[in-house]
């Protein structure tokens, strides 16, 4: 059977009866990599480069967190609960060998949670413009004052955040082009330069529309989970980890990367000059090639 040229939308029935929506990129017969999407986005945010995936013999599975896209709302979302959902997805797809895991932005924390909670299922991790868990006491001291203020507002005024995300969900549903234009105008130069490119603008717009489905409930629950104690230890990650970050990241400055890398056993950091939070789009081929090499190494060690 020929590999699908376009991304494939799937829905998995979870053990508790909820639905988990995901997008699969590439040939189902190839090695699996789980991609954890960013905040306010969805599994549609990946470049659909079928030829690149075929050359590297990779498939990408990009699950939508609860309340995003076709995934059911789950009102006590936590990092461990979604890690368990992802493992249930892998079981449903009969993918038993360890997989690679990538996470962009807040998705990086979800990638760490999966690797820490289910170490036998994860062969390698890539953190792309990753954040820290805002609700972890040890990490809190390393947050900027802006992130500390945002966490305080999220936990202290949940009704205001819920209303804001509801309003944004309506804007994305009714006026997607205008809404992404607003966000581009608010971005720092490094992020605006990438997001403003027509192909990436359309990709990120469609991913955000799905991200704010279900009246923005998934975005709100994701923010709440991010601000509460994470429920896992970063030091529990046993798989090899690689960090990619832009030196000009206007969303999450790279200042605390040495701290995070040290907690991950001295994980290598690739700091890219002049690049911002959207660096995964600019470096997609190199990122996938690195993951393929990590999986090759993990496979050799298992024999």
C-alpha positions in Angstrom: 0.0 0.0 0.0 1.5 3.4 -0.9 2.3 5.9 1.8 -0.3 8.7 2.2 0.9 11.8 0.6 -1.2 14.0 2.8 -1.5 14.1 6.6 -4.2 11.7 7.9 -6.7 12.6 10.5 -7.5 9.8 13.0 -9.6 9.4 16.1 -8.8 6.9 18.9 -11.2 5.7 21.6 -9.5 6.0 25.0 -10.1 3.4 27.7 -12.4 5.8 29.7 -14.6 6.5 26.6 -13.1 9.8 25.6 -11.9 10.5 22.1 -8.4 11.4 21.2 -7.9 13.1 17.8 -4.5 13.0 16.1 -2.8 13.8 12.8 -0.5 11.2 11.3 2.2 12.3 8.8 4.0 9.7 6.8 3.9 6.0 6.3 2.4 4.0 9.1 5.0 1.3 8.6 7.9 3.6 9.5 9.3 4.4 12.9 7.0 6.5 15.0 7.7 9.9 16.5 5.1 11.6 18.8 4.9 15.4 18.4 3.5 17.4 21.3 2.0 20.6 19.9 2.3 24.1 21.3 -0.1 26.2 23.4 -3.2 27.4 21.6 -2.4 25.2 18.6 -2.9 21.6 17.5 -1.4 18.6 15.7 -1.9 20.5 12.4 1.1 22.7 13.0 3.7 20.5 11.3 5.1 20.9 7.8 3.6 18.1 5.7 6.8 17.0 4.0 6.0 13.5 3.0 9.2 13.1 0.9 11.4 14.0 3.8 9.6 11.6 6.1 9.9 8.8 3.6 13.6 9.4 3.1 14.2 9.2 6.9 11.7 6.3 7.3 9.7 8.2 10.0 6.0 8.7 10.7 4.9 11.5 12.9 1.9 11.2 15.3 0.6 14.6 16.5 -2.1 14.0 19.1 -4.4 16.9 20.1 -4.7 17.5 23.8 -8.1 17.3 25.5 -10.5 19.9 24.2 -8.4 20.5 21.1 -9.6 19.6 17.6 -11.5 16.3 17.8 -10.2 15.4 21.3 -12.8 15.2 24.0 -12.7 17.9 26.8 -11.2 16.6 30.0 -11.5 19.1 32.8 -8.8 17.9 35.1 -6.0 17.7 32.5 -2.6 17.2 33.9 0.8 16.4 32.3 0.6 12.8 33.6 -3.0 12.3 32.4 -2.1 13.3 28.9 1.1 11.2 29.0 -1.2 8.3 29.8 -3.5 9.2 26.9 -0.6 9.2 24.5 0.5 5.7 25.6 -3.1 4.5 25.1 -2.9 6.0 21.6 0.3 4.1 20.9 -1.3 0.9 22.2 -4.4 1.4 20.0 -2.2 1.9 17.0 -0.2 -1.3 18.0 3.1 0.6 18.3 4.9 -1.3 21.0 8.6 -0.4 20.4 9.9 2.8 22.1 9.2 6.0 20.1 10.8 9.3 19.6 9.1 12.3 21.2 9.3 16.0 20.1 7.7 18.9 21.9 7.4 22.5 20.8 6.9 25.3 23.3 4.6 24.1 26.1 4.6 20.8 24.2 8.1 20.4 25.4 6.9 20.0 29.0 4.4 17.4 27.8 7.2 15.6 26.0 9.2 15.5 29.2 6.2 14.2 31.1 5.7 11.4 28.7 9.4 10.4 28.9 9.5 10.6 32.7 6.2 8.8 33.3 6.7 6.0 30.7 10.4 5.7 30.2 10.2 2.2 28.6 8.1 3.8 25.7 10.4 6.7 24.8 13.7 6.2 23.0 14.7 9.9 22.5 13.4 13.4 23.2 13.8 16.7 21.3 12.7 19.9 23.0 12.0 22.7 20.5 11.8 26.2 21.9 10.7 24.6 25.1 9.3 26.1 28.3 9.6 25.2 32.0 6.7 23.9 34.0 5.3 27.1 35.6 3.9 25.3 38.7 7.1 23.5 39.7 8.6 25.0 42.9 12.2 24.3 41.7 11.6 25.9 38.3 9.7 28.9 39.6 12.8 30.7 40.8 14.1 30.6 37.2 11.0 32.2 35.6 11.1 35.8 34.4 8.8 38.2 36.2 6.5 38.2 33.2 5.9 34.5 33.4 5.4 34.7 37.2 2.8 37.4 36.6 1.1 35.4 33.9 0.9 32.3 36.3 -0.5 34.5 39.1 -3.2 35.8 36.7 -4.1 32.4 35.4 -4.6 30.9 38.8 -5.9 34.0 40.5 -8.5 35.0 37.9 -9.6 31.8 36.2 -13.0 33.3 35.1 -11.2 36.1 33.3 -8.9 33.7 31.4 -11.9 31.4 30.6 -13.7 34.4 29.1 -10.7 35.5 27.2 -10.2 32.1 25.6 -13.9 31.8 24.8 -13.7 35.2 23.0 -10.6 34.1 21.1 -12.2 30.8 20.1 -15.0 32.8 18.4 -12.5 35.1 16.6 -10.5 32.1 15.3 -13.7 30.4 14.2 -15.2 33.4 12.5 -12.3 35.5 11.3 -9.2 33.3 11.2 -7.2 35.4 8.7 -7.8 38.6 10.6 -7.0 36.9 13.9 -3.7 35.6 12.9 -2.9 39.0 11.5 -3.5 40.4 15.0 -1.1 37.9 16.5 1.6 38.6 13.9 1.5 42.3 14.7 2.0 41.5 18.4 5.0 39.2 17.7 8.6 40.1 18.1 10.6 40.4 14.9 12.1 36.9 14.8 8.6 35.3 15.2 6.8 37.7 12.9 9.3 37.1 10.1 8.5 33.4 10.1 4.8 33.4 10.8 4.2 36.1 8.2 5.5 33.8 5.4 2.3 32.7 3.4 2.9 29.0 3.8 3.6 29.1 7.5 0.8 31.7 8.1 -1.8 29.3 6.6 -0.4 26.3 8.5 -0.4 28.1 11.9 -3.8 29.7 11.3 -5.4 26.3 10.6 -3.7 24.8 13.6 -4.9 27.6 15.9 -8.5 27.2 14.6 -8.4 23.6 15.7 -6.6 24.5 18.9 -9.4 26.8 20.0 -12.2 24.4 19.1 -14.7 23.5 21.8 -15.1 27.1 22.8 -11.5 27.4 23.8 -11.9 24.9 26.7 -8.8 22.9 25.7 -6.6 26.0 25.8 -7.9 27.0 29.2 -7.4 23.5 30.6 -3.9 23.4 29.1 -3.0 26.7 30.8 -4.3 25.5 34.1 -2.3 22.3 33.9 0.8 24.3 33.0 0.4 26.5 36.1 -0.2 23.7 38.6 2.4 21.3 40.1 3.5 19.2 37.1 3.1 15.8 38.6 6.4 14.4 37.3 10.1 15.0 37.9 12.3 16.3 35.1 15.1 14.2 36.4 13.0 11.1 35.8 13.7 11.4 32.1 16.1 8.6 31.1 16.0 8.9 27.3 18.6 11.0 25.5 17.4 14.6 25.2 18.4 17.3 22.7 17.4 21.0 23.0 16.8 23.4 20.1 16.3 27.1 20.9 16.5 30.4 19.2 18.8 33.1 20.7 16.2 35.7 19.6 13.2 33.8 21.0 10.7 36.5 21.9 8.3 34.1 23.7 10.6 32.1 26.0 14.1 33.6 26.3 17.0 31.1 26.4 18.3 32.3 29.7 17.2 29.2 31.7 18.4 26.6 29.1 21.6 25.8 31.0 19.4 25.1 34.1 17.1 22.8 32.2 19.9 21.0 30.4 21.7 20.4 33.7 18.6 18.8 35.2 18.5 16.6 32.1 22.0 15.2 32.7 23.8 17.8 30.7 21.7 17.5 27.6 23.2 19.2 24.5 21.7 22.6 23.6 21.7 23.9 20.0 21.2 27.7 20.3 20.6 29.2 16.9 21.6 32.9 16.4 18.9 35.2 15.2 16.1 32.7 15.3 13.0 32.9 17.4 10.2 30.7 18.8 9.1 29.4 15.5 12.5 27.8 14.8 11.1 24.3 14.2 9.6 25.5 11.0 12.9 26.9 9.7 14.9 23.8 10.7 12.5 21.0 10.2 14.7 18.9 8.0 17.7 19.1 10.4 15.4 18.4 13.4 14.0 15.3 11.8 17.4 14.1 10.6 18.6 14.3 14.2 15.7 12.4 15.5 16.3 9.6 12.9 19.9 9.4 14.1 18.8 9.2 17.7 16.4 6.4 16.9 19.1 4.6 15.0 21.4 4.8 18.0 18.7 3.6 20.3 18.0 0.7 18.0 21.7 -0.3 18.0 21.9 -0.2 21.8 18.9 -2.5 22.1 20.5 -5.3 20.1 
